[in-house]
Amino acid sequence: MLGINNTDLTVYQNPNAYEEHGLVSVQNESQPGGQLGILTTLKLGTPVLRLRFMPGLSFQEKTLTYRSLDSTNFPKGMSEERINATSLDFPLSFIFRTKRFNNFAAYALFGGQYSIDLQSQQDASQNYIDPFIKLNRYDIHGQLGGGIDFYAPFFKFSIEVKYSHGVKSTFIQDYSPVAKPIDQLYNKGWWFSIIFQS
């Protein structure tokens, strides 16, 4: 499996962020990334229902842009925080397929994913001169998507799109200037993959 992703964050601000920290807004911007993995499937009694496990490695980047009245911690009233992640992903999905029509078939999927961020700074010492956002190394996602299978004489390949959203906040509150205005952060993203099978 090879693919690209577009990930960002669902941001929940501290309800008193403006009054207590002078925060005007926090905007998240999605960034492109990539992933690769291997595929294993198991038929569940019928050709149209399968269980799929597709462990992989993904590269992600997310950006938060702060606008604030606090010029001490946010020079010129704004700051940009980039959050990079290199994750081991373990998605487990139920696949509902249509019957094959000529050389095509379609399918829908839903499931969950457990991720380990190898680049996480959750245990790093905070730099209060140049602070950074801390996210938990471990995360759980819910996933929903679909795809199309194309059958060739000696192999099959699929084009797949799925949406992923964290089921719990991964944000670590350490009371740094960039963390104080935030209440919760959830990982989310779109994943586009091309999957080859012999």
N, C-alpha and C positions, 0 to 999 in steps of 0.2 A: 504494500500500500504506500502510495505517495500522495501528498496533498499540500494544500495551503490553508491557512486559517486567518480569521480576522477577529481578534479578541479585544475586549475592553472590560469595564467594571460597572456594576450597578452601585451607585453611590447614595448613601443615606447620610445627610449632614447632621451634626449636632443641632438639636432644635434651637439652641441659644447661641449658635455660632456667630451670628452678627453682633448680638449684644455683648458677648463675652470676649470674642476674638477679632471682631471687625471684619469677618468674612463676608464678602459680597456674593461669591459663587465658587463652586468647584465643578469644572467641566471635564468629563472623561472623553478621550478621543481614541477610537479603535485604530489598531496598527496591524499590518500584515505579518504573518509568520508562516511556518511550515511544519510538516510532520511526516514521519515514516513509521511503518509498522509491519507486523506479520498477522496472518489471518488463519483462524481455525473455526470450523462450523460443525454443528451437530444437528442432524435431523431429529425432530421430535414427533415421531410416529406418522407424520404426514408430510408430503413434499412441500406443502405451502407454509409450514411452520418450522423455523430453525432457531437454534441458540448459537450466538456468535461471540467469540472472544478474540479481540484484536489488540493485543498490547503494542505500545509504540512509544516513540520519543517525539516530543513536540517542542518547538521554539516559539516563544510568544513575547510580545512587548505591549505595554499599556502606558498611557500618558494621562496624567491629571494636571489640569491648569487651574491655578488658584488666582482669584482676584480678591484683593483685601485692602482694607483701610490701614492695616498694620504695616507701615513702611519700614519698621525695624526688622521684622522677620521676613517681609516680602518686599524687597527693593523694587522701587517704581510701581508698587502696588500689585505686583503679580509674580508668579513663580510657576515653573513647569517641573513636574516630577515624573521621571520615566521609571517604570517597573518592568524589569526583564525576568523571564522565567524559562528554564529548561526543564521540562517535566517528563517523568515516566508516567504514562497513562495506561490504565487497565480498564477498558470499557467492556461491559457485558450487555449484550442486546438481544431482544427477541425480534426475529425477522419474519414478517408476513409477506409471502411472495404470491404473485399471480402465476397461473400456469404459463408455460412457454408458448409464445405465439411466433412461429417461424424462428427467427434468430434473436428474439427479444423477450424480456420479462421485466416486470416492475416489482418493487417491494417497498414496504414501509417498515420502520423500526422504532422501537422505544427501549430505553434501558437506563443504566447508570454507569458512572465512571469514577474510579478512585485514582487520584493523581498525587504524585510526590514531586515537589519542586526541588530539583537538585541545586538551584541557584538561590534558594530562599535565604534571606538575611534575618530570619526570626531570632536567631541567637547572637547576632552581631551587636557590638557596642554602638550605641547611637552617637552620631556626630552632630552635636548641637550647633556647630558653626555651619555645616552643610547637611542638614537633617534629611532623612529618607523615610519612606513608608515601609513598614514591616507587615508582611503577610505570612500567615501560617504555612508551614511546609506541606501540610496534608490537606486535601480538599476532596469533596464528593459532589458530583454533578448529576443532574437528570438530563437525559438526552432524547430528542425526537427528530426524526428525519425520514428520508426516503431515497430511492435510487433506481437506476435502470441497468439491467444486465444485457450485455451484448455477447452473443455466442459466435466464436470463430471455430474453424475446423479442429484446432489443437489446443485452444485455451478459451477462457472466458474473462472478460473484463467488465468492470462496473464503474459507473459514475454516480457518486453519492454526495448528498448535501444533508447536513444535520445541524441542529441548534443545541447548544449546551448551556446550562445555567447552574451555578452553585446552589446547593440546598442549605448551606450555612455560611455565615460571614467568616472570612479568613483574616479580617483586619485585626491587628494587634495594637492596642492603645498603649503607647509609651509616653504620652504627654509631651512629645516634641512639638515644635510650632506647626509642622505640617500634619500632625496627627490629631491635635486638640479639636479642630473644627469638624472632624469626621466621627460618625457614630458606627456605621457598618459599611463594609465593602464585599460585594459578591462577584466572583469571576463569571464571565459569560463569553460566548463567542459563536461564530459560524465556522463550520468545517467543511471544506470541499475536498473530496478524495477520489483518486483513481485506483481501483483495486484489481489486481491480476490474479487469476486462479488457473491452474493447469487442469 
